[in-house]
C-alpha cells in the first residue's frame, strides 16, 4: 500500500462522529471464541505458522529471519527448501516492512497493536525504535506456552521498549488495552495475522475496536479470512466492493494487496496454490474516541467563551 510503503499520500481528512455510546462499547467487550481444549486447534495452527517461518528462515535467500520460530516447532524439525515463496511468508514480510517503515520513518508512531495466534515473534525479532509500546492480543494459553519457550532460550524485547499481552478472552479488550497504557490520542499501527476469527461478527468487532482507539491517519493491515467475503470465488471487483463497504462503515479506507505484486516487488516466485486469506492495508479516516472527547471539550469551551463575550458586549 502506497501510504504505508512510500508515505506519499496526503493526510486523510478526519471524519467527525459522536462520542462512543454504551451500546457501541458492548460490541468490543470481548473477542472470545469457543475453543476445543481436547484438540487445541489454536495451538496447532500457531505451531503450523511457526513451522513456515522456521522453514523460510533456513532458505538460501529468506524473505525474513525468525530465529525464534524453531523453539515452537516440535522435533523432528524439517526444512523444506523450496523454490517458490509461500503466501503466508510473503504476507509476513509485507507486514514486517510496513511496521518498520512506519515506526522508524513517521514521527509519533510508538504504539503497535498485534492481533496474533499467540506465537508471533515480531516483538522480539524486529528492530523497534526506543519507547515503542507493543500490545499483543492473542489466545492466552497459546501465548503463555510461547512466552515460556521464548524465556527458556533467552529471548528479550529490544531495550527501552515495552511489551504487553492482552488475552483475547478478556471481558473488555478496549478497557484492558487502555489500562495497560494504550492511548487514543497518540498515533498507532494495527496488525492482524493468525488471530482466530470464527465469524464475520468477530472481524467486525476487531474493526470497531481499532476504529474506537486508532487516531485519524493511523494504519490497520494484515490478513483476513477470504471466506468472510462470502464471495471467495467471485470476481475481485465484487470482493473489493464488499471490503470497501465493511471497512468504510468503521471509518477505514482499505486496499486489497496482491500477493503477486508483493512477490514481484521482492523478485520472488509465488507458490501456485490456493490461499484462503486476503492481504489488506487500511487507513483510519475517523477521529478516535480520545480525539472526539478532546474535540467536544474544546468545542464546548469555545461556545462558553463566546457566550461570555456576548454577555460582556451587552
Secondary structure, DSSP 8 states (H G I E B T S, - for coil): -HHHHT--S-----B------HHHHHHTS-------TTT-HHHHHHHHHHHHHHHHHTSTT-S---TTGGGGS-SS------SSB-HHHHHHHHHHHHHHHHHHHSTT--EEEEE--S---HHHHS---TT-EEEEEE-HHHHHHHHHHHHHTT----TT-EEEEEETT-S-HHHHHHHTT--TTS-EEEEESS----SHHHHHHHHHHHHHHS-TT-EEEEEEEGGGGS-TTS-HHHHHHHHHHHHHTTTEEEEEE-HHHHHHHTT--B--S---EEEEEEEE-B--HHHHHHHHHHHHHHHHHHHHHHHHH-
